[in-house]
Amino acid sequence: MVIKTFNIDEEKYRVFSEYCKANGLSMSKQVEFFISAQIAEEPKVRKEYLEKLEKIKKGNFIKVGSFEDFEKRYK
């Protein structure tokens, strides 16, 4: 365990400190979780998100064209 000093906007620190106190959280542990998530090589959520995004990209889409084409097709 190391002790580090960071420059953080005072208002953001105050709000986050109050949030942690209200929810029984350790501020240092939350910062550690954040750093771990940032340096993780392949976060689980990111992989799932990319798989869903790939499915969306392969979706069955129709070409609408201009607004006039849209009106002709769906009126």
DOZALO-685840 format. One record per atom (N, C-alpha, C): atom name; z negated, x negated, y negated. Coordinates in steps of 0.02 Angstrom, whole numbers, padded with zeros to 5 digits. Layout:
N
<kolse><atom>CA</atom><up>Z</up><east>X</east><north>Y</north></kolse>
...
//
This chain:
75
<kolse><atom>N</atom><up>00000</up><east>-00042</east><north>00059</north></kolse>
<kolse><atom>CA</atom><up>00000</up><east>00000</east><north>00000</north></kolse>
<kolse><atom>C</atom><up>00000</up><east>-00045</east><north>-00062</north></kolse>
<kolse><atom>N</atom><up>00042</up><east>-00027</east><north>-00110</north></kolse>
<kolse><atom>CA</atom><up>00045</up><east>-00065</east><north>-00173</north></kolse>
<kolse><atom>C</atom><up>00031</up><east>-00018</east><north>-00231</north></kolse>
<kolse><atom>N</atom><up>00010</up><east>-00046</east><north>-00286</north></kolse>
<kolse><atom>CA</atom><up>-00001</up><east>-00008</east><north>-00347</north></kolse>
<kolse><atom>C</atom><up>00054</up><east>-00028</east><north>-00395</north></kolse>
<kolse><atom>N</atom><up>00091</up><east>00021</east><north>-00420</north></kolse>
<kolse><atom>CA</atom><up>00147</up><east>00009</east><north>-00466</north></kolse>
<kolse><atom>C</atom><up>00135</up><east>00050</east><north>-00530</north></kolse>
<kolse><atom>N</atom><up>00164</up><east>00028</east><north>-00584</north></kolse>
<kolse><atom>CA</atom><up>00161</up><east>00064</east><north>-00647</north></kolse>
<kolse><atom>C</atom><up>00231</up><east>00087</east><north>-00665</north></kolse>
<kolse><atom>N</atom><up>00237</up><east>00150</east><north>-00685</north></kolse>
<kolse><atom>CA</atom><up>00301</up><east>00178</east><north>-00705</north></kolse>
<kolse><atom>C</atom><up>00294</up><east>00209</east><north>-00774</north></kolse>
<kolse><atom>N</atom><up>00347</up><east>00206</east><north>-00812</north></kolse>
<kolse><atom>CA</atom><up>00349</up><east>00239</east><north>-00877</north></kolse>
<kolse><atom>C</atom><up>00378</up><east>00308</east><north>-00868</north></kolse>
<kolse><atom>N</atom><up>00338</up><east>00359</east><north>-00879</north></kolse>
<kolse><atom>CA</atom><up>00359</up><east>00428</east><north>-00869</north></kolse>
<kolse><atom>C</atom><up>00342</up><east>00467</east><north>-00932</north></kolse>
<kolse><atom>N</atom><up>00387</up><east>00512</east><north>-00951</north></kolse>
<kolse><atom>CA</atom><up>00375</up><east>00555</east><north>-01008</north></kolse>
<kolse><atom>C</atom><up>00307</up><east>00590</east><north>-00999</north></kolse>
<kolse><atom>N</atom><up>00266</up><east>00588</east><north>-01051</north></kolse>
<kolse><atom>CA</atom><up>00198</up><east>00614</east><north>-01048</north></kolse>
<kolse><atom>C</atom><up>00196</up><east>00689</east><north>-01029</north></kolse>
<kolse><atom>N</atom><up>00240</up><east>00728</east><north>-01058</north></kolse>
<kolse><atom>CA</atom><up>00241</up><east>00800</east><north>-01044</north></kolse>
<kolse><atom>C</atom><up>00259</up><east>00814</east><north>-00972</north></kolse>
<kolse><atom>N</atom><up>00310</up><east>00778</east><north>-00946</north></kolse>
<kolse><atom>CA</atom><up>00329</up><east>00787</east><north>-00876</north></kolse>
<kolse><atom>C</atom><up>00272</up><east>00768</east><north>-00830</north></kolse>
<kolse><atom>N</atom><up>00238</up><east>00714</east><north>-00847</north></kolse>
<kolse><atom>CA</atom><up>00181</up><east>00692</east><north>-00807</north></kolse>
<kolse><atom>C</atom><up>00126</up><east>00745</east><north>-00806</north></kolse>
<kolse><atom>N</atom><up>00111</up><east>00772</east><north>-00865</north></kolse>
<kolse><atom>CA</atom><up>00059</up><east>00823</east><north>-00871</north></kolse>
<kolse><atom>C</atom><up>00076</up><east>00885</east><north>-00829</north></kolse>
<kolse><atom>N</atom><up>00138</up><east>00908</east><north>-00835</north></kolse>
<kolse><atom>CA</atom><up>00159</up><east>00968</east><north>-00798</north></kolse>
<kolse><atom>C</atom><up>00156</up><east>00955</east><north>-00722</north></kolse>
<kolse><atom>N</atom><up>00181</up><east>00897</east><north>-00701</north></kolse>
<kolse><atom>CA</atom><up>00180</up><east>00881</east><north>-00630</north></kolse>
<kolse><atom>C</atom><up>00109</up><east>00872</east><north>-00604</north></kolse>
<kolse><atom>N</atom><up>00066</up><east>00842</east><north>-00645</north></kolse>
<kolse><atom>CA</atom><up>-00004</up><east>00833</east><north>-00626</north></kolse>
<kolse><atom>C</atom><up>-00038</up><east>00900</east><north>-00616</north></kolse>
<kolse><atom>N</atom><up>-00027</up><east>00947</east><north>-00663</north></kolse>
<kolse><atom>CA</atom><up>-00056</up><east>01014</east><north>-00656</north></kolse>
<kolse><atom>C</atom><up>-00029</up><east>01049</east><north>-00594</north></kolse>
<kolse><atom>N</atom><up>00036</up><east>01042</east><north>-00581</north></kolse>
<kolse><atom>CA</atom><up>00066</up><east>01072</east><north>-00522</north></kolse>
<kolse><atom>C</atom><up>00033</up><east>01046</east><north>-00458</north></kolse>
<kolse><atom>N</atom><up>00025</up><east>00980</east><north>-00455</north></kolse>
<kolse><atom>CA</atom><up>-00006</up><east>00950</east><north>-00395</north></kolse>
<kolse><atom>C</atom><up>-00078</up><east>00973</east><north>-00386</north></kolse>
<kolse><atom>N</atom><up>-00115</up><east>00974</east><north>-00441</north></kolse>
<kolse><atom>CA</atom><up>-00185</up><east>00997</east><north>-00437</north></kolse>
<kolse><atom>C</atom><up>-00189</up><east>01069</east><north>-00414</north></kolse>
<kolse><atom>N</atom><up>-00147</up><east>01112</east><north>-00442</north></kolse>
<kolse><atom>CA</atom><up>-00147</up><east>01183</east><north>-00425</north></kolse>
<kolse><atom>C</atom><up>-00129</up><east>01195</east><north>-00351</north></kolse>
<kolse><atom>N</atom><up>-00088</up><east>01150</east><north>-00323</north></kolse>
<kolse><atom>CA</atom><up>-00066</up><east>01159</east><north>-00254</north></kolse>
<kolse><atom>C</atom><up>-00099</up><east>01112</east><north>-00205</north></kolse>
<kolse><atom>N</atom><up>-00150</up><east>01075</east><north>-00228</north></kolse>
<kolse><atom>CA</atom><up>-00187</up><east>01030</east><north>-00185</north></kolse>
<kolse><atom>C</atom><up>-00145</up><east>00973</east><north>-00158</north></kolse>
<kolse><atom>N</atom><up>-00100</up><east>00947</east><north>-00199</north></kolse>
<kolse><atom>CA</atom><up>-00055</up><east>00893</east><north>-00178</north></kolse>
<kolse><atom>C</atom><up>-00076</up><east>00827</east><north>-00210</north></kolse>
<kolse><atom>N</atom><up>-00061</up><east>00773</east><north>-00176</north></kolse>
<kolse><atom>CA</atom><up>-00072</up><east>00706</east><north>-00202</north></kolse>
<kolse><atom>C</atom><up>-00009</up><east>00685</east><north>-00240</north></kolse>
<kolse><atom>N</atom><up>-00017</up><east>00669</east><north>-00304</north></kolse>
<kolse><atom>CA</atom><up>00041</up><east>00648</east><north>-00344</north></kolse>
<kolse><atom>C</atom><up>00074</up><east>00587</east><north>-00313</north></kolse>
<kolse><atom>N</atom><up>00036</up><east>00538</east><north>-00294</north></kolse>
<kolse><atom>CA</atom><up>00065</up><east>00477</east><north>-00266</north></kolse>
<kolse><atom>C</atom><up>00103</up><east>00491</east><north>-00202</north></kolse>
<kolse><atom>N</atom><up>00077</up><east>00537</east><north>-00161</north></kolse>
<kolse><atom>CA</atom><up>00111</up><east>00553</east><north>-00098</north></kolse>
<kolse><atom>C</atom><up>00177</up><east>00589</east><north>-00113</north></kolse>
<kolse><atom>N</atom><up>00178</up><east>00632</east><north>-00164</north></kolse>
<kolse><atom>CA</atom><up>00239</up><east>00667</east><north>-00183</north></kolse>
<kolse><atom>C</atom><up>00292</up><east>00617</east><north>-00207</north></kolse>
<kolse><atom>N</atom><up>00271</up><east>00568</east><north>-00246</north></kolse>
<kolse><atom>CA</atom><up>00318</up><east>00516</east><north>-00269</north></kolse>
<kolse><atom>C</atom><up>00344</up><east>00476</east><north>-00210</north></kolse>
<kolse><atom>N</atom><up>00299</up><east>00461</east><north>-00163</north></kolse>
<kolse><atom>CA</atom><up>00320</up><east>00424</east><north>-00103</north></kolse>
<kolse><atom>C</atom><up>00371</up><east>00465</east><north>-00062</north></kolse>
<kolse><atom>N</atom><up>00359</up><east>00531</east><north>-00055</north></kolse>
<kolse><atom>CA</atom><up>00407</up><east>00574</east><north>-00019</north></kolse>
<kolse><atom>C</atom><up>00474</up><east>00574</east><north>-00054</north></kolse>
<kolse><atom>N</atom><up>00474</up><east>00578</east><north>-00121</north></kolse>
<kolse><atom>CA</atom><up>00535</up><east>00578</east><north>-00160</north></kolse>
<kolse><atom>C</atom><up>00574</up><east>00513</east><north>-00149</north></kolse>
<kolse><atom>N</atom><up>00540</up><east>00457</east><north>-00153</north></kolse>
<kolse><atom>CA</atom><up>00573</up><east>00392</east><north>-00144</north></kolse>
<kolse><atom>C</atom><up>00601</up><east>00387</east><north>-00073</north></kolse>
<kolse><atom>N</atom><up>00563</up><east>00408</east><north>-00024</north></kolse>
<kolse><atom>CA</atom><up>00586</up><east>00406</east><north>00046</north></kolse>
<kolse><atom>C</atom><up>00649</up><east>00447</east><north>00055</north></kolse>
<kolse><atom>N</atom><up>00651</up><east>00506</east><north>00023</north></kolse>
<kolse><atom>CA</atom><up>00710</up><east>00549</east><north>00028</north></kolse>
<kolse><atom>C</atom><up>00771</up><east>00517</east><north>-00005</north></kolse>
<kolse><atom>N</atom><up>00759</up><east>00481</east><north>-00059</north></kolse>
<kolse><atom>CA</atom><up>00815</up><east>00450</east><north>-00095</north></kolse>
<kolse><atom>C</atom><up>00845</up><east>00392</east><north>-00057</north></kolse>
<kolse><atom>N</atom><up>00805</up><east>00356</east><north>-00018</north></kolse>
<kolse><atom>CA</atom><up>00830</up><east>00297</east><north>00016</north></kolse>
<kolse><atom>C</atom><up>00847</up><east>00310</east><north>00089</north></kolse>
<kolse><atom>N</atom><up>00835</up><east>00370</east><north>00113</north></kolse>
<kolse><atom>CA</atom><up>00851</up><east>00387</east><north>00182</north></kolse>
<kolse><atom>C</atom><up>00926</up><east>00379</east><north>00193</north></kolse>
<kolse><atom>N</atom><up>00945</up><east>00350</east><north>00249</north></kolse>
<kolse><atom>CA</atom><up>01015</up><east>00337</east><north>00262</north></kolse>
<kolse><atom>C</atom><up>01054</up><east>00401</east><north>00275</north></kolse>
<kolse><atom>N</atom><up>01026</up><east>00446</east><north>00313</north></kolse>
<kolse><atom>CA</atom><up>01061</up><east>00509</east><north>00328</north></kolse>
<kolse><atom>C</atom><up>01010</up><east>00566</east><north>00333</north></kolse>
<kolse><atom>N</atom><up>00993</up><east>00595</east><north>00275</north></kolse>
<kolse><atom>CA</atom><up>00946</up><east>00650</east><north>00276</north></kolse>
<kolse><atom>C</atom><up>00972</up><east>00709</east><north>00317</north></kolse>
<kolse><atom>N</atom><up>00928</up><east>00745</east><north>00353</north></kolse>
<kolse><atom>CA</atom><up>00947</up><east>00801</east><north>00394</north></kolse>
<kolse><atom>C</atom><up>00982</up><east>00856</east><north>00353</north></kolse>
<kolse><atom>N</atom><up>00955</up><east>00871</east><north>00296</north></kolse>
<kolse><atom>CA</atom><up>00983</up><east>00924</east><north>00255</north></kolse>
<kolse><atom>C</atom><up>01054</up><east>00906</east><north>00233</north></kolse>
<kolse><atom>N</atom><up>01065</up><east>00845</east><north>00216</north></kolse>
<kolse><atom>CA</atom><up>01131</up><east>00825</east><north>00193</north></kolse>
<kolse><atom>C</atom><up>01184</up><east>00833</east><north>00248</north></kolse>
<kolse><atom>N</atom><up>01167</up><east>00815</east><north>00309</north></kolse>
<kolse><atom>CA</atom><up>01215</up><east>00822</east><north>00364</north></kolse>
<kolse><atom>C</atom><up>01232</up><east>00895</east><north>00376</north></kolse>
<kolse><atom>N</atom><up>01181</up><east>00938</east><north>00376</north></kolse>
<kolse><atom>CA</atom><up>01193</up><east>01009</east><north>00386</north></kolse>
<kolse><atom>C</atom><up>01235</up><east>01038</east><north>00329</north></kolse>
<kolse><atom>N</atom><up>01220</up><east>01017</east><north>00268</north></kolse>
<kolse><atom>CA</atom><up>01257</up><east>01040</east><north>00210</north></kolse>
<kolse><atom>C</atom><up>01331</up><east>01021</east><north>00216</north></kolse>
<kolse><atom>N</atom><up>01343</up><east>00959</east><north>00235</north></kolse>
<kolse><atom>CA</atom><up>01412</up><east>00936</east><north>00242</north></kolse>
<kolse><atom>C</atom><up>01449</up><east>00973</east><north>00296</north></kolse>
<kolse><atom>N</atom><up>01415</up><east>00990</east><north>00351</north></kolse>
<kolse><atom>CA</atom><up>01447</up><east>01029</east><north>00404</north></kolse>
<kolse><atom>C</atom><up>01465</up><east>01099</east><north>00379</north></kolse>
<kolse><atom>N</atom><up>01420</up><east>01131</east><north>00342</north></kolse>
<kolse><atom>CA</atom><up>01434</up><east>01197</east><north>00314</north></kolse>
<kolse><atom>C</atom><up>01491</up><east>01194</east><north>00264</north></kolse>
<kolse><atom>N</atom><up>01491</up><east>01142</east><north>00223</north></kolse>
<kolse><atom>CA</atom><up>01544</up><east>01133</east><north>00174</north></kolse>
<kolse><atom>C</atom><up>01611</up><east>01125</east><north>00208</north></kolse>
<kolse><atom>N</atom><up>01613</up><east>01088</east><north>00262</north></kolse>
<kolse><atom>CA</atom><up>01676</up><east>01079</east><north>00299</north></kolse>
<kolse><atom>C</atom><up>01701</up><east>01145</east><north>00327</north></kolse>
<kolse><atom>N</atom><up>01656</up><east>01188</east><north>00352</north></kolse>
<kolse><atom>CA</atom><up>01676</up><east>01254</east><north>00377</north></kolse>
<kolse><atom>C</atom><up>01705</up><east>01296</east><north>00320</north></kolse>
<kolse><atom>N</atom><up>01674</up><east>01293</east><north>00262</north></kolse>
<kolse><atom>CA</atom><up>01698</up><east>01331</east><north>00205</north></kolse>
<kolse><atom>C</atom><up>01768</up><east>01307</east><north>00185</north></kolse>
<kolse><atom>N</atom><up>01778</up><east>01242</east><north>00184</north></kolse>
<kolse><atom>CA</atom><up>01843</up><east>01214</east><north>00166</north></kolse>
<kolse><atom>C</atom><up>01898</up><east>01237</east><north>00214</north></kolse>
<kolse><atom>N</atom><up>01881</up><east>01247</east><north>00277</north></kolse>
<kolse><atom>CA</atom><up>01930</up><east>01268</east><north>00327</north></kolse>
<kolse><atom>C</atom><up>01936</up><east>01344</east><north>00330</north></kolse>
<kolse><atom>N</atom><up>01905</up><east>01379</east><north>00284</north></kolse>
<kolse><atom>CA</atom><up>01905</up><east>01452</east><north>00284</north></kolse>
<kolse><atom>C</atom><up>01975</up><east>01482</east><north>00277</north></kolse>
<kolse><atom>N</atom><up>01980</up><east>01545</east><north>00293</north></kolse>
<kolse><atom>CA</atom><up>02043</up><east>01581</east><north>00290</north></kolse>
<kolse><atom>C</atom><up>02050</up><east>01611</east><north>00219</north></kolse>
<kolse><atom>N</atom><up>02086</up><east>01576</east><north>00176</north></kolse>
<kolse><atom>CA</atom><up>02094</up><east>01597</east><north>00107</north></kolse>
<kolse><atom>C</atom><up>02164</up><east>01624</east><north>00095</north></kolse>
<kolse><atom>N</atom><up>02170</up><east>01667</east><north>00046</north></kolse>
<kolse><atom>CA</atom><up>02236</up><east>01693</east><north>00027</north></kolse>
<kolse><atom>C</atom><up>02254</up><east>01665</east><north>-00041</north></kolse>
<kolse><atom>N</atom><up>02318</up><east>01653</east><north>-00052</north></kolse>
<kolse><atom>CA</atom><up>02341</up><east>01631</east><north>-00117</north></kolse>
<kolse><atom>C</atom><up>02353</up><east>01692</east><north>-00160</north></kolse>
<kolse><atom>N</atom><up>02320</up><east>01695</east><north>-00216</north></kolse>
<kolse><atom>CA</atom><up>02325</up><east>01753</east><north>-00260</north></kolse>
<kolse><atom>C</atom><up>02380</up><east>01743</east><north>-00312</north></kolse>
<kolse><atom>N</atom><up>02387</up><east>01683</east><north>-00337</north></kolse>
<kolse><atom>CA</atom><up>02437</up><east>01670</east><north>-00388</north></kolse>
<kolse><atom>C</atom><up>02411</up><east>01690</east><north>-00456</north></kolse>
<kolse><atom>N</atom><up>02454</up><east>01721</east><north>-00496</north></kolse>
<kolse><atom>CA</atom><up>02435</up><east>01741</east><north>-00564</north></kolse>
<kolse><atom>C</atom><up>02397</up><east>01807</east><north>-00562</north></kolse>
<kolse><atom>N</atom><up>02371</up><east>01827</east><north>-00619</north></kolse>
<kolse><atom>CA</atom><up>02336</up><east>01891</east><north>-00624</north></kolse>
<kolse><atom>C</atom><up>02384</up><east>01949</east><north>-00608</north></kolse>
<kolse><atom>N</atom><up>02446</up><east>01942</east><north>-00630</north></kolse>
<kolse><atom>CA</atom><up>02496</up><east>01994</east><north>-00616</north></kolse>
<kolse><atom>C</atom><up>02508</up><east>02000</east><north>-00541</north></kolse>
<kolse><atom>N</atom><up>02512</up><east>01944</east><north>-00506</north></kolse>
<kolse><atom>CA</atom><up>02521</up><east>01945</east><north>-00434</north></kolse>
<kolse><atom>C</atom><up>02461</up><east>01980</east><north>-00401</north></kolse>
<kolse><atom>N</atom><up>02402</up><east>01966</east><north>-00426</north></kolse>
<kolse><atom>CA</atom><up>02342</up><east>01996</east><north>-00399</north></kolse>
<kolse><atom>C</atom><up>02344</up><east>02072</east><north>-00408</north></kolse>
<kolse><atom>N</atom><up>02363</up><east>02094</east><north>-00469</north></kolse>
<kolse><atom>CA</atom><up>02368</up><east>02166</east><north>-00482</north></kolse>
<kolse><atom>C</atom><up>02418</up><east>02200</east><north>-00436</north></kolse>
<kolse><atom>N</atom><up>02476</up><east>02170</east><north>-00426</north></kolse>
<kolse><atom>CA</atom><up>02527</up><east>02198</east><north>-00381</north></kolse>
<kolse><atom>C</atom><up>02501</up><east>02205</east><north>-00310</north></kolse>
<kolse><atom>N</atom><up>02465</up><east>02155</east><north>-00288</north></kolse>
<kolse><atom>CA</atom><up>02443</up><east>02154</east><north>-00219</north></kolse>
<kolse><atom>C</atom><up>02386</up><east>02203</east><north>-00205</north></kolse>
<kolse><atom>N</atom><up>02341</up><east>02212</east><north>-00254</north></kolse>
<kolse><atom>CA</atom><up>02281</up><east>02251</east><north>-00240</north></kolse>
<kolse><atom>C</atom><up>02276</up><east>02316</east><north>-00278</north></kolse>
<kolse><atom>N</atom><up>02330</up><east>02340</east><north>-00309</north></kolse>
<kolse><atom>CA</atom><up>02328</up><east>02406</east><north>-00342</north></kolse>
<kolse><atom>C</atom><up>02352</up><east>02459</east><north>-00296</north></kolse>
//
